[in-house]
Amino acid sequence: MTILWDYWVMKKAVEELMKNSEMPQPIYVKVRYDKELQKITNTEEESVCMSQGSTFVYLLQNVFIAHSEIEKRYPPGSVGFVINGIPPKVYTPLLDGDVVSFTISSSLSPS
């Protein structure tokens, strides 16, 4: 199962789900990867649809599930991230339109 979908496919699926008024409101978050992580993700940026009220740690888990090689190649603490340029806390809530950037320290990049 692919967790991070093509934006338009995801948007259409969410619109269909929203016809049920009991569903939480969707938010769209952009996830950006530095050049080193792009070698694993094969993309510079992904759009992720999440439920309103989702937290950073939930997004982080999903990115690591979708791109498991990141966790295998880089030890804990070597991947940096910011939300709209600000380092997040584990339970920082995500908002519609947020941009989450993932980076690897140049000293940790494989040669």
TORMAR-951792 format. One line per field, with one value per residue (C-alpha): residue number from 1; x, y, z; residue in three letters. Coordinates in nm, 3 decimals. Example, Ala and Ser with C-alpha at 12.3 -4.5 7.8 and 13.67 -1.06 7.14 Angstrom:
! TORMAR-951792
i = [1; 2];
east = [1.230; 1.367];
north = [-0.450; -0.106];
up = [0.780; 0.714];
aa = [ala; ser];
//
This chain:
! TORMAR-951792
i = [1; 2; 3; 4; 5; 6; 7; 8; 9; 10; 11; 12; 13; 14; 15; 16; 17; 18; 19; 20; 21; 22; 23; 24; 25; 26; 27; 28; 29; 30; 31; 32; 33; 34; 35; 36; 37; 38; 39; 40; 41; 42; 43; 44; 45; 46; 47; 48; 49; 50; 51; 52; 53; 54; 55; 56; 57; 58; 59; 60; 61; 62; 63; 64; 65; 66; 67; 68; 69; 70; 71; 72; 73; 74; 75; 76; 77; 78; 79; 80; 81; 82; 83; 84; 85; 86; 87; 88; 89; 90; 91; 92; 93; 94; 95; 96; 97; 98; 99; 100; 101; 102; 103; 104; 105; 106; 107; 108; 109; 110; 111];
east = [0.000; 0.140; 0.111; 0.215; -0.003; 0.000; -0.159; -0.450; -0.543; -0.531; -0.737; -1.011; -1.024; -1.051; -1.331; -1.525; -1.469; -1.577; -1.927; -1.971; -2.003; -1.863; -1.516; -1.254; -1.147; -0.843; -0.523; -0.250; 0.113; 0.414; 0.711; 1.045; 1.367; 1.725; 1.949; 2.080; 1.731; 1.611; 1.842; 1.613; 1.274; 1.327; 1.144; 1.217; 0.869; 0.552; 0.203; 0.054; -0.312; -0.379; -0.667; -0.702; -0.537; -0.258; 0.077; 0.435; 0.517; 0.235; 0.375; 0.726; 0.609; 0.438; 0.745; 0.961; 0.709; 0.693; 1.071; 1.206; 1.558; 1.591; 1.580; 1.810; 2.074; 2.066; 2.080; 1.840; 1.932; 2.092; 1.778; 1.679; 1.339; 1.163; 0.802; 0.786; 1.148; 1.092; 1.212; 0.905; 0.834; 0.705; 0.341; 0.347; 0.013; 0.025; -0.186; -0.313; -0.039; 0.252; 0.587; 0.794; 1.157; 1.378; 1.758; 2.072; 2.377; 2.653; 2.890; 2.658; 2.608; 2.767; 3.067];
north = [0.000; 0.339; 0.593; 0.904; 0.939; 1.153; 1.486; 1.481; 1.119; 1.192; 1.510; 1.333; 1.046; 1.291; 1.482; 1.156; 1.072; 1.420; 1.352; 1.176; 1.467; 1.263; 1.254; 1.491; 1.778; 1.708; 1.908; 1.903; 1.917; 1.942; 1.725; 1.832; 1.632; 1.755; 1.624; 1.334; 1.211; 1.254; 0.962; 0.746; 0.908; 0.971; 1.301; 1.652; 1.710; 1.515; 1.630; 1.442; 1.443; 1.406; 1.454; 1.787; 1.756; 1.526; 1.575; 1.585; 1.244; 1.086; 1.238; 1.126; 0.767; 0.769; 0.908; 0.636; 0.369; 0.499; 0.540; 0.278; 0.311; 0.647; 0.477; 0.198; 0.433; 0.714; 0.659; 0.838; 1.203; 1.233; 1.341; 1.700; 1.852; 2.186; 2.289; 2.620; 2.681; 2.606; 2.287; 2.092; 1.916; 1.557; 1.655; 1.978; 1.991; 2.016; 2.274; 2.292; 2.426; 2.349; 2.269; 2.005; 1.984; 1.682; 1.718; 1.517; 1.682; 1.707; 1.539; 1.234; 1.201; 0.884; 0.945];
up = [0.000; -0.097; 0.183; -0.005; -0.315; -0.622; -0.520; -0.766; -0.699; -0.327; -0.359; -0.555; -0.304; -0.013; -0.184; -0.218; 0.150; 0.257; 0.130; 0.466; 0.711; 1.000; 0.844; 0.988; 0.766; 0.547; 0.551; 0.287; 0.394; 0.162; 0.253; 0.105; 0.098; 0.066; -0.214; -0.006; 0.089; -0.270; -0.356; -0.139; -0.201; -0.574; -0.532; -0.412; -0.271; -0.187; -0.098; 0.196; 0.293; 0.664; 0.903; 1.078; 1.419; 1.298; 1.464; 1.340; 1.489; 1.285; 0.965; 1.061; 1.111; 0.772; 0.595; 0.755; 0.651; 0.293; 0.271; 0.514; 0.372; 0.553; 0.894; 0.777; 0.637; 0.895; 1.273; 1.511; 1.546; 1.202; 1.015; 1.077; 1.014; 1.029; 0.983; 0.800; 0.905; 1.276; 1.450; 1.567; 1.891; 1.871; 1.913; 1.713; 1.529; 1.151; 0.971; 0.617; 0.389; 0.622; 0.460; 0.639; 0.527; 0.595; 0.582; 0.650; 0.802; 0.539; 0.786; 0.795; 0.419; 0.281; 0.059];
aa = [met; thr; ile; leu; trp; asp; tyr; trp; val; met; lys; lys; ala; val; glu; glu; leu; met; lys; asn; ser; glu; met; pro; gln; pro; ile; tyr; val; lys; val; arg; tyr; asp; lys; glu; leu; gln; lys; ile; thr; asn; thr; glu; glu; glu; ser; val; cys; met; ser; gln; gly; ser; thr; phe; val; tyr; leu; leu; gln; asn; val; phe; ile; ala; his; ser; glu; ile; glu; lys; arg; tyr; pro; pro; gly; ser; val; gly; phe; val; ile; asn; gly; ile; pro; pro; lys; val; tyr; thr; pro; leu; leu; asp; gly; asp; val; val; ser; phe; thr; ile; ser; ser; ser; leu; ser; pro; ser];
//
